[in-house]
Amino acid sequence: GAVVSQHPSWVICKSGTSVKIECRSLDFQATTMFWYRQFPKQSLMLMATSNEGSKATYEQGVEKDKFLINHASLTLSTLTVTSAHPEDSSFYICSALADSNQPQHFGDGTRLSIL
Amino acid sequence: QKEVEQDPGPLSVPEGAIVSLNCTYSNSAFQYFMWYRQYSRKGPELLMYTYSSGNKEDGRFTAQVDKSSKYISLFIRDSQPSDSATYLCAMRSGGSYIPTFGRGTSLIVHP
C-alpha cells in the first residue's frame, strides 16, 4: 500500500517552455502533498506544501509564479515549472500524506533537464 | 548547528556485515522518526517509522530511538549489495506534518 506515482520520470525540453509534473496517490487519499527539489548528493529541499482545494504554501525563496502548484483532488497534485531555464534543471520529487499520524510516501521523482 | 546531523559517508562494508547508520538531532520536540532508502535517480522509500523512544524491527532492519540522547540508529543485518543506497533519516514533532531530513548517508556494500 501507500503508492505514489509521479510522471514523467524524465523530461528534456528547450529553455522557455513550461513543464508539468503530475503526482498521484494511487491507493490512498492524500490530505497533503509536498514538492521537493534535490541537487546531486544533497538532501531534499522542500519547495511547497499543498492541501486539496487550497493554495499551496511555498517555502522561503521559492518563486510561486515560477513553480505553480495545483492540488485539484485528494489524489492528484501538479507542479508546473513555467518558462523553464537551465538553472531549473534538477530532480523534483513529490510526496503524499494520508493524515498527520502517518509518514510521507514519495514518488519516484522527475529528472528535469532544460537545454 | 543543524537540527538534524547525519554523516554523509560513504560507508563501505563487505557483504554480510552489520551496518549501523545514525542521526543526531537537537529539537527535543521531535516525536516521529523515519528512515528512508533512496536509490540513485529514484525517490525515497520508507523503511521504518517509529514514534517516541524504543526499538522496532522489520526483517533485517532495526530502528532504535533514544530520545534522552537525541540519537537514532538504523541497523541492517546480513547486508547485501542490493542495500547499497543513500539512507535518509527524518523526524518531526507532533504538531507538524513536515519532517526535517538529514542529508543522507551513502552506503556501499561490496561483494
Backbone of each chain as ProteinMPNN parsed JSONL, in Angstrom:
{"seq_chain_A": "GAVVSQHPSWVICKSGTSVKIECRSLDFQATTMFWYRQFPKQSLMLMATSNEGSKATYEQGVEKDKFLINHASLTLSTLTVTSAHPEDSSFYICSALADSNQPQHFGDGTRLSIL", "coords_chain_A": {"N_chain_A": [[0.812, -1.203, 0.0], [0.181, 2.44, 0.029], [1.146, 3.836, -2.323], [2.758, 6.08, -4.428], [2.594, 7.758, -7.407], [4.56, 9.269, -9.881], [4.853, 11.406, -12.646], [6.139, 12.923, -15.627], [8.971, 10.619, -15.602], [11.318, 11.523, -16.585], [12.291, 14.377, -18.292], [13.197, 16.323, -21.045], [13.662, 19.512, -22.258], [13.384, 22.559, -24.188], [14.799, 25.745, -23.35], [12.659, 28.151, -21.921], [10.229, 26.916, -22.266], [7.269, 25.505, -20.7], [6.802, 23.126, -18.13], [4.958, 20.399, -16.963], [4.473, 18.465, -14.097], [3.139, 15.533, -12.767], [1.654, 14.208, -9.8], [0.434, 11.472, -8.172], [-1.527, 9.868, -5.7], [-2.036, 6.533, -5.384], [-3.4, 4.536, -3.958], [-4.504, 5.649, -1.717], [-6.056, 8.441, -0.071], [-4.765, 11.621, -0.21], [-4.316, 14.014, 2.091], [-2.506, 16.005, 2.202], [0.061, 17.158, 0.083], [3.456, 17.258, -0.987], [6.158, 19.07, -2.457], [9.422, 18.589, -3.503], [12.833, 19.5, -4.121], [15.854, 18.228, -5.33], [19.293, 18.374, -5.297], [22.313, 17.026, -6.776], [23.797, 14.641, -4.666], [22.816, 15.855, -2.418], [20.517, 16.623, 0.268], [16.907, 16.503, 0.559], [15.107, 19.321, -0.521], [12.553, 21.173, 0.626], [10.012, 22.556, -1.3], [7.312, 23.38, -1.459], [4.113, 23.064, 0.147], [1.025, 21.495, -0.245], [-2.488, 21.525, 0.136], [-5.519, 19.83, -0.562], [-7.673, 21.611, -2.629], [-6.949, 24.12, -1.722], [-4.73, 26.995, -1.686], [-1.245, 26.579, -2.352], [1.405, 26.415, 0.059], [4.348, 28.075, 0.034], [7.861, 27.595, 0.463], [10.369, 29.735, 1.874], [12.034, 31.736, -0.45], [11.302, 30.32, -2.692], [9.894, 30.774, -5.798], [6.619, 31.503, -6.324], [5.295, 32.135, -8.673], [6.83, 31.01, -10.532], [6.942, 28.324, -9.997], [4.237, 26.657, -10.253], [1.646, 25.293, -8.393], [-0.92, 22.947, -8.238], [-3.489, 21.469, -6.516], [-5.762, 19.592, -7.142], [-7.441, 17.491, -6.438], [-7.984, 14.863, -3.981], [-6.177, 12.994, -4.694], [-4.4, 13.902, -6.552], [-1.787, 16.061, -7.442], [-0.217, 18.765, -9.096], [2.796, 20.077, -10.44], [3.93, 22.847, -12.083], [6.519, 23.996, -13.925], [7.224, 27.043, -14.946], [8.175, 28.774, -17.922], [10.794, 27.577, -18.167], [14.284, 27.474, -17.344], [17.821, 26.772, -17.83], [18.906, 26.737, -15.217], [16.869, 25.713, -13.737], [17.002, 23.063, -14.024], [16.924, 19.962, -12.495], [16.257, 17.467, -9.934], [13.067, 16.625, -9.225], [10.83, 15.855, -6.676], [7.845, 14.424, -5.489], [5.709, 14.046, -2.616], [3.274, 12.368, -0.568], [0.731, 12.556, 1.924], [-1.331, 10.787, 4.067], [-2.623, 11.215, 6.554], [-2.048, 13.179, 9.539], [-0.771, 11.521, 11.343], [0.708, 9.75, 9.981], [3.573, 8.685, 7.986], [5.262, 10.446, 5.3], [4.908, 9.443, 1.89], [6.815, 8.84, -0.957], [7.028, 9.797, -4.425], [8.669, 8.569, -7.426], [10.221, 10.539, -8.473], [11.164, 13.187, -10.778], [13.277, 13.783, -13.365], [14.443, 16.692, -14.534], [15.601, 18.305, -17.334], [16.81, 21.15, -18.754], [17.495, 22.595, -21.785]], "CA_chain_A": [[0.0, 0.0, 0.0], [0.821, 3.741, 0.066], [1.906, 4.024, -3.558], [2.688, 7.411, -5.03], [3.083, 7.705, -8.777], [4.974, 10.58, -10.384], [5.021, 11.332, -14.094], [7.02, 11.902, -16.197], [10.161, 10.318, -14.811], [12.437, 12.263, -17.149], [11.872, 15.264, -19.367], [14.185, 17.248, -21.599], [12.967, 20.489, -23.09], [14.123, 23.773, -24.514], [14.638, 26.891, -22.46], [11.491, 28.984, -22.204], [8.988, 26.136, -22.257], [6.717, 25.163, -19.387], [6.779, 21.685, -17.917], [4.042, 19.993, -15.911], [4.769, 17.182, -13.456], [1.979, 15.038, -12.023], [1.877, 13.354, -8.639], [-0.831, 10.83, -7.801], [-1.561, 8.822, -4.687], [-2.803, 5.514, -6.099], [-4.229, 3.675, -3.117], [-4.974, 6.348, -0.53], [-6.362, 9.844, -0.296], [-3.708, 12.435, 0.376], [-4.771, 15.319, 2.55], [-1.43, 16.966, 1.948], [1.135, 16.728, -0.796], [4.65, 18.078, -0.866], [7.076, 19.07, -3.591], [10.809, 18.765, -3.111], [13.857, 19.575, -5.159], [17.063, 17.601, -4.814], [20.502, 18.529, -6.088], [23.171, 15.842, -6.638], [24.452, 14.358, -3.379], [22.25, 16.73, -1.392], [19.258, 16.136, 0.812], [15.698, 17.038, -0.04], [14.786, 20.703, -0.188], [11.116, 21.373, 0.491], [9.638, 23.728, -2.078], [5.966, 23.836, -1.13], [3.152, 22.128, 0.717], [-0.301, 21.811, -0.768], [-3.667, 20.807, 0.618], [-6.536, 19.763, -1.594], [-8.642, 22.694, -2.713], [-6.473, 25.413, -1.23], [-3.471, 27.451, -2.281], [-0.042, 25.97, -1.795], [2.277, 27.211, 0.925], [5.694, 27.988, -0.514], [8.975, 27.861, 1.361], [11.071, 30.988, 1.613], [12.97, 31.698, -1.571], [10.722, 29.613, -3.832], [9.017, 31.694, -6.528], [5.321, 30.881, -6.577], [4.896, 32.346, -10.068], [7.714, 30.169, -11.323], [6.572, 26.942, -9.709], [2.798, 26.667, -9.999], [1.183, 24.033, -7.81], [-2.357, 22.773, -8.207], [-3.877, 20.243, -5.811], [-7.159, 19.629, -7.55], [-8.229, 16.441, -5.807], [-7.277, 14.197, -2.89], [-5.214, 12.027, -5.22], [-3.598, 14.48, -7.625], [-1.192, 17.388, -7.361], [0.669, 19.021, -10.226], [3.785, 21.149, -10.359], [4.277, 23.36, -13.397], [7.679, 24.891, -13.964], [6.908, 27.961, -16.046], [9.299, 29.407, -18.604], [11.951, 26.924, -17.547], [15.623, 27.833, -17.797], [18.783, 25.731, -17.436], [19.108, 26.674, -13.754], [15.757, 24.944, -13.149], [17.296, 21.641, -14.177], [17.071, 19.363, -11.169], [15.433, 16.292, -9.65], [11.907, 17.073, -8.474], [10.17, 14.701, -6.063], [6.643, 14.734, -4.722], [5.324, 13.075, -1.599], [1.88, 12.49, -0.167], [0.467, 12.233, 3.32], [-2.741, 10.434, 4.261], [-3.056, 12.003, 7.705], [-0.918, 13.737, 10.293], [-0.104, 10.483, 12.131], [1.382, 8.84, 9.058], [4.744, 9.274, 7.325], [5.12, 10.785, 3.881], [5.335, 8.452, 0.902], [7.369, 9.594, -2.063], [7.059, 9.331, -5.801], [10.0, 8.198, -7.9], [10.973, 11.703, -8.919], [11.217, 13.594, -12.18], [14.553, 14.433, -13.726], [14.162, 17.761, -15.49], [16.79, 18.871, -17.984], [16.465, 22.265, -19.639], [18.627, 22.844, -22.679]], "C_chain_A": [[0.846, 1.254, 0.0], [1.723, 3.962, -1.144], [1.659, 5.42, -4.101], [3.336, 7.341, -6.408], [3.416, 9.112, -9.262], [5.308, 10.436, -11.868], [5.232, 12.72, -14.683], [8.228, 11.651, -15.302], [11.362, 11.128, -15.308], [11.908, 13.137, -18.28], [13.024, 16.185, -19.737], [13.432, 18.236, -22.466], [13.824, 21.74, -23.27], [13.849, 24.871, -23.499], [13.439, 27.725, -22.891], [10.179, 28.237, -22.212], [8.532, 25.882, -20.828], [6.569, 23.651, -19.293], [5.847, 21.365, -16.755], [4.425, 18.606, -15.41], [3.561, 16.789, -12.617], [2.39, 14.122, -10.887], [0.536, 12.791, -8.197], [-0.622, 9.836, -6.665], [-2.532, 7.761, -5.206], [-3.756, 4.732, -5.208], [-4.627, 4.328, -1.801], [-5.281, 7.791, -0.9], [-5.368, 10.694, 0.485], [-4.26, 13.793, 0.785], [-3.762, 16.406, 2.217], [-0.41, 16.345, 1.003], [2.264, 17.739, -0.726], [5.466, 17.991, -2.161], [8.474, 19.428, -3.105], [11.676, 18.91, -4.358], [15.124, 18.989, -4.541], [18.205, 17.794, -5.787], [21.401, 17.32, -5.846], [23.88, 15.793, -5.289], [23.99, 15.305, -2.269], [20.945, 16.12, -0.867], [18.085, 16.823, 0.117], [15.48, 18.477, 0.415], [13.295, 20.924, -0.43], [10.834, 22.666, -0.268], [8.288, 24.283, -1.615], [5.146, 22.688, -0.584], [1.783, 22.494, 0.17], [-1.366, 20.921, -0.152], [-4.756, 20.897, -0.446], [-7.504, 20.928, -1.502], [-8.175, 24.032, -2.189], [-5.13, 25.755, -1.861], [-2.287, 26.8, -1.582], [0.706, 26.961, -0.908], [3.705, 27.004, 0.464], [6.74, 28.293, 0.551], [9.678, 29.153, 0.932], [12.063, 30.799, 0.472], [12.448, 30.959, -2.789], [9.701, 30.529, -4.5], [7.704, 31.022, -6.88], [4.848, 31.074, -8.014], [5.725, 31.49, -11.016], [7.302, 28.697, -11.195], [5.11, 26.918, -9.279], [2.35, 25.299, -9.499], [-0.332, 24.047, -7.762], [-2.66, 21.437, -7.539], [-5.388, 20.108, -5.975], [-8.036, 18.594, -6.867], [-7.385, 15.79, -4.718], [-6.259, 13.171, -3.388], [-4.287, 12.611, -6.274], [-3.107, 15.877, -7.279], [-0.275, 17.556, -8.566], [1.593, 20.191, -9.914], [4.113, 21.568, -11.777], [5.44, 24.323, -13.251], [7.489, 25.789, -15.183], [8.166, 28.596, -16.602], [10.624, 28.891, -18.043], [13.268, 27.37, -18.189], [16.613, 26.799, -17.293], [18.998, 25.625, -15.922], [17.97, 25.965, -13.034], [15.97, 23.45, -13.295], [17.591, 21.04, -12.807], [16.25, 18.088, -11.099], [14.303, 16.755, -8.738], [11.149, 15.843, -7.961], [8.934, 15.165, -5.311], [6.469, 13.693, -3.622], [3.889, 13.363, -1.177], [1.69, 11.957, 1.24], [-1.015, 11.942, 3.482], [-3.339, 11.201, 5.443], [-1.844, 12.338, 8.558], [-0.193, 12.706, 11.156], [0.697, 9.507, 11.277], [2.638, 9.501, 8.481], [4.419, 9.642, 5.883], [5.569, 9.597, 3.025], [5.687, 9.199, -0.368], [7.113, 8.947, -3.415], [8.491, 9.036, -6.204], [10.791, 9.345, -8.51], [10.898, 11.948, -10.407], [12.532, 14.312, -12.421], [14.262, 15.435, -14.824], [15.467, 18.337, -16.019], [16.352, 19.936, -18.968], [17.691, 22.624, -20.47], [18.733, 24.331, -23.016]], "O_chain_A": [[2.074, 1.178, -0.025], [2.914, 4.239, -1.002], [0.522, 5.877, -4.219], [4.483, 6.917, -6.548], [2.63, 10.04, -9.07], [5.956, 9.477, -12.286], [4.54, 13.647, -14.261], [8.468, 12.395, -14.351], [12.302, 11.387, -14.556], [11.153, 12.665, -19.131], [13.717, 16.739, -18.884], [12.644, 17.835, -23.323], [14.836, 21.936, -22.597], [12.79, 24.909, -22.874], [13.234, 27.973, -24.079], [9.116, 28.856, -22.169], [9.3, 26.024, -19.877], [6.245, 22.987, -20.278], [5.932, 21.982, -15.693], [4.668, 17.691, -16.198], [3.025, 17.597, -11.858], [3.35, 13.359, -10.999], [-0.388, 13.541, -7.884], [0.335, 9.063, -6.667], [-3.706, 8.048, -5.44], [-4.817, 4.307, -5.666], [-5.043, 3.64, -0.869], [-4.816, 8.293, -1.923], [-5.165, 10.501, 1.684], [-4.622, 14.614, -0.058], [-4.114, 17.562, 1.983], [-0.069, 15.167, 1.113], [2.051, 18.918, -0.443], [5.458, 16.975, -2.856], [8.681, 20.417, -2.403], [11.311, 18.51, -5.463], [15.424, 19.228, -3.371], [18.106, 17.428, -6.958], [21.27, 16.653, -4.819], [24.476, 16.772, -4.84], [24.709, 15.522, -1.294], [20.362, 15.227, -1.482], [18.269, 17.623, -0.8], [15.649, 18.802, 1.59], [12.834, 20.866, -1.57], [11.35, 23.729, 0.077], [8.135, 25.487, -1.407], [5.436, 21.514, -0.816], [1.42, 23.67, 0.128], [-1.163, 19.723, 0.05], [-4.891, 21.907, -1.137], [-8.079, 21.2, -0.448], [-8.939, 24.997, -2.211], [-4.484, 24.914, -2.485], [-2.327, 26.511, -0.386], [0.643, 28.174, -1.105], [4.218, 25.885, 0.499], [6.534, 29.136, 1.423], [9.583, 29.587, -0.216], [12.825, 29.832, 0.438], [13.1, 30.972, -3.833], [8.762, 31.001, -3.859], [7.684, 30.068, -7.658], [4.077, 30.259, -8.522], [5.348, 31.28, -12.169], [7.318, 27.942, -12.166], [4.783, 27.127, -8.111], [2.645, 24.275, -10.116], [-0.95, 25.012, -7.313], [-2.147, 20.397, -7.953], [-6.171, 20.452, -5.089], [-9.243, 18.795, -6.73], [-6.212, 16.123, -4.552], [-5.558, 12.552, -2.587], [-3.465, 11.887, -6.836], [-3.878, 16.751, -6.884], [0.367, 16.601, -9.004], [1.226, 21.147, -9.23], [4.528, 20.742, -12.589], [5.355, 25.33, -12.548], [7.587, 25.329, -16.321], [9.1, 28.917, -15.866], [11.447, 29.646, -17.526], [13.35, 27.607, -19.394], [16.276, 26.017, -16.404], [19.244, 24.534, -15.408], [18.088, 25.648, -11.85], [15.205, 22.655, -12.749], [18.416, 21.561, -12.057], [15.628, 17.679, -12.08], [14.542, 17.218, -7.623], [10.867, 14.913, -8.717], [8.965, 16.163, -4.591], [7.019, 12.594, -3.699], [3.364, 14.454, -1.4], [2.383, 11.043, 1.685], [-1.859, 12.746, 3.086], [-4.428, 11.764, 5.34], [-0.746, 11.834, 8.319], [0.897, 12.988, 11.655], [1.288, 8.557, 11.789], [2.756, 10.726, 8.485], [3.416, 9.195, 5.327], [6.481, 8.854, 3.388], [4.951, 10.084, -0.805], [7.0, 7.727, -3.534], [9.418, 9.23, -5.418], [11.9, 9.147, -9.005], [10.608, 11.046, -11.194], [12.852, 15.307, -11.771], [13.873, 15.055, -15.928], [16.319, 18.793, -15.258], [15.608, 19.656, -19.908], [18.764, 22.915, -19.943], [19.628, 24.734, -23.759]]}, "seq_chain_B": "QKEVEQDPGPLSVPEGAIVSLNCTYSNSAFQYFMWYRQYSRKGPELLMYTYSSGNKEDGRFTAQVDKSSKYISLFIRDSQPSDSATYLCAMRSGGSYIPTFGRGTSLIVHP", "coords_chain_B": {"N_chain_B": [[24.373, 25.108, 14.399], [22.942, 22.324, 12.806], [19.539, 21.151, 12.725], [19.217, 18.43, 12.382], [21.69, 16.051, 12.225], [23.701, 14.157, 10.095], [26.035, 11.858, 9.056], [27.514, 12.023, 5.922], [29.013, 10.001, 4.746], [30.99, 8.285, 2.214], [29.934, 5.048, 3.468], [31.512, 2.076, 3.492], [31.147, -1.355, 3.316], [31.705, -4.918, 3.731], [29.869, -7.541, 2.115], [27.358, -9.108, 4.053], [28.006, -7.959, 6.465], [27.136, -6.23, 9.527], [25.421, -3.272, 9.498], [25.534, 0.007, 10.754], [23.737, 2.88, 10.964], [23.398, 6.331, 11.667], [21.798, 9.159, 13.262], [21.836, 12.374, 14.745], [20.063, 14.789, 16.702], [18.706, 18.036, 17.532], [16.339, 19.139, 18.38], [14.148, 18.79, 20.893], [11.471, 18.389, 20.678], [10.865, 16.636, 18.69], [9.088, 13.754, 17.761], [8.308, 11.773, 16.034], [9.912, 9.444, 13.997], [11.753, 8.578, 11.154], [13.125, 6.393, 8.678], [14.428, 6.444, 5.475], [15.167, 4.876, 2.359], [17.082, 5.586, -0.444], [17.589, 4.969, -3.726], [19.848, 5.585, -6.464], [18.72, 8.18, -8.533], [16.055, 7.788, -7.94], [13.002, 8.09, -6.023], [12.772, 8.598, -2.41], [12.273, 5.739, -0.334], [10.148, 4.529, 2.124], [11.414, 2.992, 4.984], [11.355, 2.529, 7.795], [9.269, 3.517, 10.484], [8.81, 5.17, 13.388], [7.52, 5.922, 16.631], [8.271, 8.022, 19.274], [10.509, 6.838, 21.889], [12.499, 3.781, 21.743], [12.701, 0.448, 20.252], [12.312, -0.909, 16.953], [11.645, -3.566, 14.821], [12.052, -4.935, 11.567], [12.243, -7.423, 9.555], [15.446, -7.589, 8.231], [16.084, -5.161, 9.224], [16.501, -2.856, 11.907], [15.278, -0.315, 13.863], [16.278, 2.174, 16.135], [15.494, 4.398, 18.754], [16.639, 6.893, 20.824], [15.573, 9.076, 22.836], [16.486, 10.49, 25.02], [19.143, 10.9, 24.552], [18.965, 12.091, 22.153], [19.272, 10.704, 19.674], [19.259, 8.584, 16.929], [19.153, 5.372, 15.363], [19.754, 3.118, 12.65], [19.913, -0.232, 12.017], [21.283, -2.657, 9.893], [21.126, -5.961, 9.218], [23.115, -8.729, 8.01], [24.031, -7.572, 5.532], [23.495, -6.747, 2.073], [24.615, -6.472, -1.357], [22.553, -5.223, -2.72], [21.58, -3.501, -0.87], [22.995, -1.231, -1.124], [22.838, 2.154, -1.221], [21.491, 5.455, -0.588], [20.782, 6.466, 2.669], [18.326, 8.091, 4.379], [17.59, 9.87, 7.277], [14.72, 11.069, 9.018], [12.644, 13.306, 10.814], [10.024, 14.538, 12.949], [7.951, 16.821, 14.814], [5.089, 16.391, 17.012], [3.267, 18.324, 16.43], [3.565, 19.087, 13.836], [3.407, 18.238, 10.382], [5.452, 18.23, 8.687], [8.489, 16.898, 8.006], [11.911, 17.071, 9.185], [14.795, 16.519, 7.393], [17.771, 14.508, 7.443], [20.974, 14.803, 5.802], [21.55, 12.48, 4.552], [23.163, 9.258, 4.324], [25.549, 7.696, 2.414], [25.684, 4.38, 1.504], [27.708, 1.639, 0.75], [27.756, -1.632, -0.162], [29.923, -4.115, -0.667], [30.574, -7.002, -2.713]], "CA_chain_B": [[24.147, 23.652, 14.448], [21.745, 21.898, 12.103], [18.586, 20.436, 13.574], [19.471, 17.0, 12.218], [23.034, 15.799, 11.728], [23.884, 12.803, 9.578], [27.31, 11.743, 8.351], [27.21, 11.652, 4.527], [29.788, 8.854, 4.295], [30.347, 6.984, 2.103], [30.243, 3.951, 4.347], [31.746, 0.899, 2.656], [31.212, -2.568, 4.145], [31.624, -6.158, 2.941], [28.597, -8.264, 2.156], [27.157, -9.893, 5.265], [28.314, -7.167, 7.659], [26.074, -5.47, 10.185], [25.604, -1.85, 9.227], [24.918, 0.924, 11.714], [23.574, 4.244, 10.452], [22.978, 7.133, 12.813], [21.496, 10.593, 13.177], [21.609, 13.09, 15.988], [19.193, 15.931, 16.494], [18.765, 18.99, 18.637], [14.996, 19.558, 18.761], [13.56, 17.804, 21.805], [10.046, 18.213, 20.364], [10.692, 15.568, 17.696], [8.454, 12.565, 18.325], [8.145, 10.771, 14.99], [11.221, 9.232, 13.398], [11.647, 7.776, 9.947], [14.279, 6.099, 7.843], [14.122, 6.225, 4.069], [16.239, 4.414, 1.495], [16.97, 6.198, -1.758], [18.499, 4.526, -4.764], [20.208, 6.658, -7.383], [17.709, 8.613, -9.504], [14.749, 7.33, -7.513], [12.513, 8.764, -4.839], [12.998, 7.877, -1.154], [11.338, 4.663, 0.012], [10.056, 4.425, 3.572], [11.843, 1.716, 5.567], [10.932, 2.391, 9.18], [8.531, 4.672, 11.03], [8.651, 4.909, 14.812], [7.037, 7.014, 17.473], [8.927, 8.142, 20.568], [11.706, 6.025, 22.084], [12.355, 2.335, 21.679], [13.189, -0.3, 19.097], [11.35, -1.51, 16.031], [12.345, -4.477, 13.929], [11.318, -5.359, 10.382], [13.171, -8.22, 8.754], [16.858, -7.35, 8.541], [16.231, -3.779, 9.678], [16.091, -2.488, 13.255], [15.4, 1.113, 14.16], [16.35, 2.494, 17.562], [15.355, 5.818, 19.084], [16.995, 7.237, 22.199], [15.217, 10.493, 22.932], [17.269, 11.155, 26.068], [20.418, 11.284, 23.927], [18.638, 12.696, 20.857], [20.111, 9.872, 18.81], [18.53, 7.47, 16.352], [20.002, 4.463, 14.604], [19.191, 2.07, 11.808], [20.834, -1.345, 11.857], [20.975, -3.584, 8.807], [21.848, -7.228, 9.416], [23.376, -9.513, 6.798], [23.912, -6.6, 4.443], [23.601, -7.269, 0.721], [24.943, -5.424, -2.34], [21.337, -4.502, -3.089], [21.338, -2.465, 0.151], [23.779, -0.042, -1.48], [21.907, 3.252, -1.477], [21.604, 6.528, 0.396], [19.786, 6.304, 3.728], [17.949, 9.391, 4.935], [16.759, 9.903, 8.467], [13.791, 12.194, 9.034], [11.939, 13.367, 12.092], [9.132, 15.678, 13.079], [7.26, 16.947, 16.091], [3.683, 16.005, 16.933], [2.477, 19.45, 15.963], [3.891, 19.41, 12.446], [3.488, 17.074, 9.496], [6.587, 18.426, 7.793], [9.682, 16.392, 8.681], [13.242, 17.594, 8.909], [15.6, 15.422, 6.887], [19.21, 14.528, 7.438], [21.486, 14.915, 4.435], [21.694, 11.149, 3.978], [24.432, 8.542, 4.373], [25.743, 6.794, 1.279], [26.15, 3.057, 1.915], [28.172, 0.751, -0.324], [28.002, -2.996, 0.285], [30.649, -4.756, -1.774], [30.534, -8.471, -2.641]], "C_chain_B": [[22.86, 23.308, 13.714], [20.846, 21.149, 13.058], [18.835, 18.942, 13.543], [20.853, 16.828, 11.575], [23.15, 14.347, 11.293], [25.152, 12.781, 8.747], [27.04, 11.282, 6.919], [27.949, 10.43, 4.018], [30.688, 9.219, 3.128], [30.835, 5.982, 3.143], [30.347, 2.693, 3.49], [31.94, -0.317, 3.549], [31.189, -3.798, 3.243], [30.242, -6.79, 3.098], [28.518, -9.124, 3.42], [27.409, -9.125, 6.551], [27.042, -6.581, 8.262], [26.396, -3.99, 10.004], [24.875, -1.037, 10.285], [24.913, 2.328, 11.119], [22.949, 5.092, 11.552], [22.639, 8.565, 12.443], [21.396, 11.151, 14.586], [20.759, 14.317, 15.686], [19.2, 16.824, 17.722], [17.384, 19.381, 19.158], [14.325, 18.502, 19.625], [12.071, 17.57, 21.54], [9.807, 17.103, 19.338], [10.141, 14.315, 18.364], [8.334, 11.432, 17.312], [9.458, 10.677, 14.211], [11.103, 8.247, 12.246], [13.015, 7.521, 9.336], [13.783, 5.794, 6.428], [15.376, 5.714, 3.361], [16.02, 5.032, 0.122], [18.036, 5.654, -2.683], [18.742, 5.686, -5.723], [19.089, 6.924, -8.386], [16.323, 8.049, -9.218], [14.302, 8.149, -6.317], [12.797, 7.966, -3.581], [11.883, 6.87, -0.875], [11.331, 4.506, 1.525], [10.463, 3.031, 4.037], [11.246, 1.509, 6.958], [10.267, 3.679, 9.651], [8.264, 4.366, 12.488], [8.194, 6.167, 15.528], [7.731, 6.929, 18.814], [10.115, 7.187, 20.676], [11.427, 4.538, 21.925], [12.925, 1.752, 20.408], [12.033, -0.783, 18.239], [12.118, -2.345, 15.039], [11.453, -4.853, 12.761], [12.297, -6.086, 9.49], [14.607, -7.98, 9.176], [17.116, -5.965, 9.116], [15.727, -3.6, 11.118], [16.318, -1.004, 13.436], [15.393, 1.301, 15.666], [16.234, 4.004, 17.737], [15.71, 5.996, 20.545], [16.742, 8.733, 22.349], [16.039, 11.215, 23.985], [18.604, 11.639, 25.522], [20.209, 12.007, 22.611], [19.448, 12.012, 19.755], [19.238, 8.757, 18.271], [19.47, 6.649, 15.478], [19.155, 3.544, 13.735], [20.261, 1.006, 11.646], [20.343, -2.236, 10.712], [21.806, -4.827, 9.032], [22.057, -7.911, 8.075], [23.264, -8.623, 5.558], [24.208, -7.238, 3.081], [24.008, -6.142, -0.234], [23.728, -4.602, -2.756], [20.935, -3.463, -2.042], [22.112, -1.188, -0.143], [22.846, 1.057, -1.95], [22.26, 4.38, -0.513], [20.463, 6.386, 1.39], [19.566, 7.657, 4.406], [17.174, 9.193, 6.223], [15.863, 11.142, 8.372], [13.042, 12.164, 10.354], [11.067, 14.618, 12.136], [8.483, 15.679, 14.454], [5.802, 16.529, 15.916], [2.818, 17.108, 16.357], [2.726, 19.825, 14.524], [3.898, 18.143, 11.618], [4.63, 17.209, 8.507], [7.85, 17.951, 8.508], [10.932, 17.184, 8.315], [14.111, 16.41, 8.526], [17.071, 15.621, 7.203], [19.691, 14.585, 6.001], [21.706, 13.565, 3.771], [23.09, 10.581, 4.124], [24.49, 7.586, 3.188], [26.359, 5.49, 1.773], [26.542, 2.246, 0.687], [28.46, -0.609, 0.306], [28.668, -3.729, -0.871], [30.687, -6.265, -1.588], [31.835, -9.04, -2.088]], "O_chain_B": [[21.816, 23.913, 13.957], [21.296, 20.587, 14.056], [18.684, 18.261, 14.557], [21.136, 17.393, 10.518], [22.755, 13.431, 12.014], [25.322, 13.593, 7.838], [26.398, 10.251, 6.721], [27.581, 9.869, 2.986], [31.124, 10.368, 3.044], [31.965, 6.047, 3.627], [29.38, 2.295, 2.84], [32.795, -0.314, 4.435], [30.708, -3.727, 2.112], [29.554, -6.583, 4.097], [29.487, -9.78, 3.802], [27.055, -9.604, 7.628], [26.015, -6.455, 7.594], [27.494, -3.529, 10.316], [23.747, -1.351, 10.664], [25.966, 2.886, 10.81], [22.075, 4.625, 12.283], [23.125, 9.106, 11.45], [20.928, 10.477, 15.504], [20.74, 14.816, 14.561], [19.639, 16.428, 18.802], [17.272, 19.903, 20.267], [13.971, 17.431, 19.132], [11.476, 16.656, 22.111], [8.668, 16.679, 19.14], [10.65, 13.867, 19.391], [8.265, 10.263, 17.691], [10.038, 11.689, 13.818], [10.438, 7.217, 12.354], [13.935, 8.329, 9.463], [12.86, 5.007, 6.221], [16.498, 6.073, 3.719], [14.911, 5.006, -0.41], [19.231, 5.847, -2.46], [17.961, 6.634, -5.791], [18.575, 5.997, -9.012], [15.519, 7.854, -10.129], [15.109, 8.818, -5.672], [13.043, 6.763, -3.668], [10.709, 7.125, -1.147], [12.387, 4.367, 2.142], [9.941, 2.024, 3.56], [10.7, 0.447, 7.259], [10.657, 4.78, 9.262], [7.564, 3.402, 12.8], [8.442, 7.294, 15.099], [7.769, 5.861, 19.425], [10.667, 6.772, 19.657], [10.28, 4.094, 21.967], [13.541, 2.445, 19.599], [10.93, -1.033, 18.727], [13.12, -1.9, 14.479], [10.252, -5.064, 12.927], [13.078, -5.471, 8.764], [14.95, -8.148, 10.346], [18.253, -5.637, 9.457], [14.676, -4.118, 11.493], [17.413, -0.496, 13.192], [14.61, 0.677, 16.382], [16.801, 4.78, 16.969], [15.146, 5.327, 21.41], [17.602, 9.552, 22.025], [16.272, 12.418, 23.871], [19.136, 12.656, 25.967], [21.17, 12.488, 22.011], [20.197, 12.65, 19.016], [18.56, 8.064, 19.029], [20.446, 7.161, 14.929], [18.003, 3.241, 14.048], [21.372, 1.29, 11.2], [19.152, -2.523, 10.588], [23.036, -4.771, 9.038], [21.294, -7.71, 7.13], [22.483, -8.907, 4.65], [25.045, -8.133, 2.957], [23.766, -4.972, 0.062], [23.854, -3.428, -3.103], [20.055, -2.638, -2.291], [21.905, -0.172, 0.52], [22.15, 0.909, -2.954], [23.202, 4.274, 0.273], [19.31, 6.207, 0.999], [20.494, 8.271, 4.93], [16.207, 8.431, 6.258], [16.213, 12.13, 7.725], [12.837, 11.098, 10.935], [11.333, 15.611, 11.46], [8.471, 14.668, 15.157], [5.34, 16.335, 14.791], [1.733, 16.836, 15.843], [2.149, 20.796, 14.035], [4.339, 17.092, 12.083], [4.765, 16.397, 7.593], [8.243, 18.54, 9.515], [10.995, 17.861, 7.289], [14.161, 15.412, 9.244], [17.564, 16.748, 7.23], [18.894, 14.432, 5.075], [22.012, 13.495, 2.58], [24.08, 11.31, 4.059], [23.59, 6.771, 2.988], [27.427, 5.493, 2.386], [25.797, 2.177, -0.291], [29.302, -0.724, 1.197], [28.059, -3.94, -1.92], [30.814, -6.76, -0.468], [31.972, -10.256, -1.96]]}, "name": "protein", "num_of_chains": 2, "seq": "GAVVSQHPSWVICKSGTSVKIECRSLDFQATTMFWYRQFPKQSLMLMATSNEGSKATYEQGVEKDKFLINHASLTLSTLTVTSAHPEDSSFYICSALADSNQPQHFGDGTRLSILQKEVEQDPGPLSVPEGAIVSLNCTYSNSAFQYFMWYRQYSRKGPELLMYTYSSGNKEDGRFTAQVDKSSKYISLFIRDSQPSDSATYLCAMRSGGSYIPTFGRGTSLIVHP"}
